Amino acid sequence: MDGFEKVIELIDFYDGPREGVALFGGKPHTFKSRMLDIHGSDDAVDLFDLTPVGSLAPVATVRAEFCRAADCQAEPGEWSSLEVRWSQVGANDA
């Protein structure tokens, strides 16, 4: 899928992916949801902090669109392989 990158590891899932490792610009980054859509106002957009693997400081705050990988062959009861498309947020969103 155009613009989608591989989710390498999914660590937390609560009403959608919340924490894990995925490619961002072709390089592995940890992602962690701010859970704004769960613990924020009703119209809050979920935002994710991205940190390059091996670094301590987040480098970007982004929105994410997750989908099942087109070539996924998951068996019943197994996690599906995911892909994600990141989009930068404006100053008002973060």
Number of C-alpha atoms within 10 A of each C-alpha: 10 5 10 19 20 19 25 16 13 17 13 13 11 9 9 9 18 18 20 18 20 24 22 20 11 9 10 18 23 24 29 20 22 17 16 15 15 14 10 12 9 9 9 13 17 18 23 24 19 25 20 19 14 9 10 8 10 15 12 16 23 20 20 20 11 17 15 15 17 10 9 11 11 11 8 7 6 8 12 15 18 21 21 21 19 19 14 13 14 9 7 5 13 14
